[in-house]
């Protein structure tokens, strides 16, 4: 963390002739009108992306941004302002704007001059992934992906491939004396193929990433991305119309955990529960899921897309148990909601950028493994659907109702996977669905590193996961 603090100080403060020793004075000014809390969030971000289509690299983007956000909290009110210039004058202007919400009810104490440096974790290297591969190598990588997909099946008519890298440096200073920094690398590879046969066109998608340099995309990973994308398109070419009705649904391991993220995870975020707009509000200690269902949010997993050494309030990431053996144990909290709910932050205060407010957000959210063999789970279903991969979905946080489309799904008949189906949607209620879990596999898997979570117009990288699950009595919307 010392390295991260040194990097952040050099990158964020030194260009504006500032130092960490001056930050308490800025926070004092933010607290002058009697606020309860204030913080400064500095950020430097570099993003680069390249994309290929029709065999050629058609676009490339490179951007650099930096700035500082000032937040002042008084009771339930939050004042916020930001500047894309990190300099004393612009920071003072932002402070004046942000502290206008203060009611004068705070303690008006001075910010500690001796800052409490938060060391956080060391879940990924403090590296810049953008230059970890040369421009010519990036073009060659995309062209190689195109060739490999076409060679895998002669029916592939189009390949869309992209790679992206982000270098993010953050520095957080708070009115309680906290000083924390993080250097967050992030890379991603995305692949989509179009396959055509007998006048029918279908798509297959794959990809992954994490908090590492481009060399994290090993030969094995790349081969798996190609195989999965081509296989997905091939299966969709063979798919039959999906049946409709109420039936048992088996969810595959890994990415299908996005249903858990959307239908349950958002409902366990502190702000929704403080405002009592979540279906889980006021239910801590109650049974909300079947026995054996344990759900955690774990920001401490090395190299994972959703992991954080510290959150955006300077709190070290945690592994938070949300549901344990079916019993609701707690919510995800940032500092503001935690204070109002008289509890502690769980290290889930996240923001899209310095120009956005902090909110309680998920990191890597998944269900723990059970004891059932995945093959036995499928064999237990007489008539149902096996959902391997999900596409888009919609969820109503207030009641937990969801609708998800299935990108890859199969018919289960008399305990056997028989044929792929197309056009299937999963319709249900998150809290209700958790009570219908009847079998939990021993094959917990996490997604490949593609998750992006949206909330109140902000997007942040996340991870999802789960073992194979059998859920009884779900509604499947079909085309057949």
N, C-alpha and C positions, 0 to 999 in steps of 0.2 A: 504493500500500500504506500510505502514511502516513495517508491518509484512513481506510482500514479500521482501522488501529491506533487512531486517534483515536476512531472510532465505537465500536470494541470496548471501549476503556478507559472511555468515557463510559457505555455501556450496561451493561457487565458488572461493572466494578470500583467505579466511583464510588458507586453506591447502597449498597454495603457499606463505604464509607469505606476502600477499598483503592486501591493504585496499583501500577503495573508494577514500581516500585523495590522493593516488598516481596515480590515473588514468589520471588526467589532464597532468601530466608529460609525460606519454606514448603518449597521443594524441598530445602534443607539438612536440614530435619527429616525429610523423607521418606527421605533418604539416610543418616541417622544410624546405622542399624543395619548399614551396610556393603552397601547395594544396589548394583547395577551401573548402574541407570538409573531415573529417575523423570520423570513429566510431569504437568502440570495442563492440563485441557481445559475451558475455560469456553464456555458456549453460551447464546444467547438466541434463541428461535424463536417466530414468529407464523405461524399457519396459518389460512387462511380458505377455505371452499368453499361453492358454491351448486349446487343441482341442480334440474332441471325434469323433470316427467313429466306426461302427460295435459294438456299445455298450460299448466300452472301451476307456479310455483316451490314445491316441496314441502318443501325442507329447506335449511338454511343452518347452517354451523358455524364457530365462531371460537374459537381457543385460543391461549393464551400460556404459554410454559414457559421456565424457565431453570435453570441449575445448573452444577455443576462436578464433573468426574470426576478422581480421583487414581489414578495407576497407578505401581506400584513393581515393578521387575523384578530378579530375582536368579537368574542362570543361566537355566534353562528355566522357572522359576516366576514367575508374575505375581500380584501382589496388587492388588486393585482395590476401590475404594469410591467412592461419590458422594453428593452432597448437592444438594437442590433449593433450598438457601439459600446464596448466595454471601456469606459472612461469615467472619471470622477464626476464630471458635470452631468453626463447623461444618466448616471446611476442616481444622482441626487434628484434629478427631475422625476425619475421613475418612483423614487421613494415618496416624494411629495404626493404624487398621484395615488399611489397604493395606500398610503396611510389615511386617506380621506374618510375611510369607512370607520375609523376608530371612534369608539364612544367615550373614551377617557376612563373606562372602568378597570383598566389593567393596573399592574403593580408599578409601572414606570421605573423598574429597576434597571441598572446599567448592565449591558451585555458583558459577560466575563472577558477580560483581556487575555487571560491564559486559556487558549482554545483547547478544547477536548478533541484531539485528533482520533477519528474513528478508523481503525485499521481494516475493518471489513474482512473479506475473504480473498482467496487467490484462485478463483475458479477458471480463469483463462489468462493468457499472457497479455501484457500491456503492449500490444503490437499494432502496427498499421497494416491491414491486409491489402490496401489498395495497390501499393507498389510491389507486393509479394510475388506478382507475376507480371512480366513485361507485356507491353501492348501487343507485340507480335505473337507472344505465347497465348494471350487471351483470344486473339483471332483464330489461331491454330486450334485451340481447344474447342471453340464453337464449331469450326469446320469439321473437326474430328467427330464431334457428337452427331453432326448431320450425316456424315458418311456411315457411322456405325449403325444409326437407326435405319438407314436405307438398306444397308447390307443385311440387317436382321430379318427383313421380310420384303420381298419385291413389290408388295402391294402398298408400301409406304409411298405416298405421293407428296407429302409436305412435312417439313420439320421446322418447328419454331423453338429455338434454344436461347437462353439468356443466362448471363452471370452478373452478379452484383456484389459490391463490397462497400462496407461502411466503417469509418473510423470515428468514434465518438469519445470525446474527452469531457468529463463533467467535474465541477467543483461545487460543493454545497457548504454554505455557512449559515448557521442558525442562531437565533437569539438566546438559546440556552448554552451557547459556547461551542457547539459541535462544528467541527471542520472535517470534511470528508471529500475524497476524490475517487474517481474511477476512470479507467481507460477501457472502452468496450469495442472490441473488434466484432464484425459480423459479416459473414459471407453467405451467398445463396446461389444455387444453380437450379434452373427451371427448364423443363423439357416437355414439349407437346408434339405429338405426331398425328397426322391425318392418314388414314388408311382407306383405300377404295377397292371394292370388289363387287362386280355385277351391278354397277350403278349406285351402290350404297356407300356412303362415306361415314366413318366413325372416327372419334378421337380417343387418344390415350394420353395420360399426363403422369409426370413423375418429377422428382427433384428433392432437394434437401439443402441443409446448411447448418451453420452453428457459429459459435464465437471462436473462430480460428482463421488462419491464413488460407490462401487458395490451395496450399499443399495438403490441407485437410481433406480435399477431394481426391481420395486415393483411387487407384485403378479399380479396386473392388467396388467402391461406391459408385463410380461412374458407370461401370458395367451393369450394376444393379438398376441405376436410373434408366439406362437404355432398355434393359430387359423389361422393366415394369411398364414403361410408356408404351412400348411395342405390344406387350402382352395385353395391356388394357384396351388398345384399339382393336386388336385381333379378337378379343372376347366380345367386345361390343358389336363387331360384325356378325357374330354368331348368335347374339342375344335375341330372345323372343319377348313379346309383350308381357309385362309384369302382371301378375294377378292382383286383385284387390280384395280387401276384407280384413277381419280381425284374426290375427294369427301369431304364432310364436316367431320371434325374430332373433337370430343369432348374429351378434356384432363381432366382427373380427378384431384382432389385437391392433394396437397402434393408433393410426389416424382416426378410426371411428370414435376415439375419445373426444373428438371435437363436439359430439353430441353432448357429452358430459360437461364440457367447457361451456357450451352455450345454454343448455337447458337447466343446468344446476349451478355451475361455477359463478355466473354473473349474479344469480340470486343470492349468493353467499358473500357478496362484496358489502362492506360495512355501510356505505352511504345509502344503499337501497334499504337496508335493514334499520338504520337510524331513522329514515323517513317513513318506515313501515310500508314501503311500496313493493317489497319482495314477498313471495309466497312463503319464505322461510322466516319472516320477521317474528321475533318473540318466541321462537321454538327451540332454543338451546336446551339440551337435555331430553328432548323428545325423540321418539323414533320417527325418522323421515325416510328410511330405506330398509330394504330387506336385511336380515342378519347376514353377516359376511361382507357387506359393502363398506369398504373403508376408502375415503377420498382424501387426498392430500394436495396441497399446493406447495411445491418445493422449488425455491429459487436457488438452491445450493448445489445443483448438479453440474459438475465440471464440463465446460464447453458447450452446454446446451443453449439453444436459441433464446429460451425464456429466462435464463439464469442471470443473476446480478450479484456482483460483489457487495454493493450497497444499493439501496433503493434511491429514489430521487429526493429523499429527505435526509440522506446520510445514515440511514438505519441498515445494519447488516442484514442480508437476506436470511430467510428462515425456511424450515420445513414445517408447515402448519397443518395439523390434522383438522380437517373440516367435519368429516363424518367418520365415526369409528364404530364398526360392527353395526351400522345402521342408525346410530344415535348421533344427532347433531351436536357437535362439540364447540363450534365457534365460527367467526366470520373473518374475512380478510380485511385488514385495517391499514389505513395511512394514519399519520399523526393527528390530523384535524378531527377525523371521525372518531378516532380512539379517545381523544380528550373529551369530546362531547358525549361519548358513550361510557366514559369513566373506565376505560381499559387501556391496553398498551398497543402500540403499533406492531404489526406482524411483519414489517419490512416490505409491505406491498404498496407503498406510495410511489406512483409512476406518472410520468407525463410524456407527451409526444415530443416536446421540445421546450426550450426556454420561454417560448411564446405561449405556452399552455399551462393551465392549472393542474396541480397534482390531484390524483384521485386514487382510491383503492382499486388495484388491478391485479389480475392473475399473473403468474410467472409460468411455471410448468405444472399443470394440473392433471392428475391422473388417479385412477382407481388401482388399489393394490391387488396383487394376484390372489387367487383362491387355490383350491385343491383339485379342481376337476380337470380331467384330460380333455383338450379341445375336440378330439375326435369323438369322445363319448358325449360331449355336448351336442354335436351335430347329430349323432346317432339317436339321441333322445327325442328328436323332433320328427313327428309324423308328417306334418304339413306346415311349411313355413318358408322363410326367406333367410338367406345367409348374406349379410351386408359386409362387404370387404372394404369398400371405399366410399366416402361421402363427398358430395359437392357442396353447394350452397344451402343455407337454411335461414329460417326466421324464428325468433323466440320473443314471447311477451313476458318480460321480467315479472310483471305483477301477478300472473297466474301460472307461469311456467309452461304455457302451451307452445309447442314447437312444430315446425314442418321442415323436414330435411329431404333433399334429393340424394339418391344413391348413384354414384358414378360406376360402381362395380358391384353387382349383386347376383345371387344365384337362387334357384328354386331348391328347396329341400323337400324330398318326398320319401316317406318311409325310412327316415334316418340316413338318407344318402343325398349328396349334392348332385343334382341331375343336369341342369342346363342354366346358362346365364340368362338374366332377364334385364329388360331395358325399360326406363320410364317409371321406375318405382320411387315412391316417396314414403317417408316415415312420418306419421302424424301422432302426436301424443302430448302428454303433460309431464314435464321433468320430474317434479316431486312424486307423481303417481308412478311413473316409469321405474323409479328407483325401488319402489315397493314390489314391483313385479319381476325383479331379478331372481331367477330360480337356480341358476348355475353360474359359477365364476371360474374361469380357466386358470391354469397355472403358468400361463405364457405371457405375462405382462410385457408389453412392448411400448416404446415411445415413438412418436412420429419422426419422420426423417429430418425435420427442421425447416418447416415451411409456414408455420402458423403466424397469422397476423390477426390481432384482436382489435375490434373497433368498439368505442364507447364514447358517447357524447362528442362525436366528430374527431376523436383522437385515435390514432393507430399505434400499437406497440407490438414488438415481437413476443411470441409466446410459444409454449410447447404443450402438447396434449398426449395422453396415453391411456391404455387400459389393457386388460387381458381379454380373451374371448368371453363373451357374455351371452347367456340365454335370457331374454326378456319375454314374458308371456303376455298375450292379450293386447298386442300393439296393433294399431290400425295402419294398414299398408294401402296407399293409394296407388293404383296401377293403371295400365293401358289396355289390359287384356280382359 
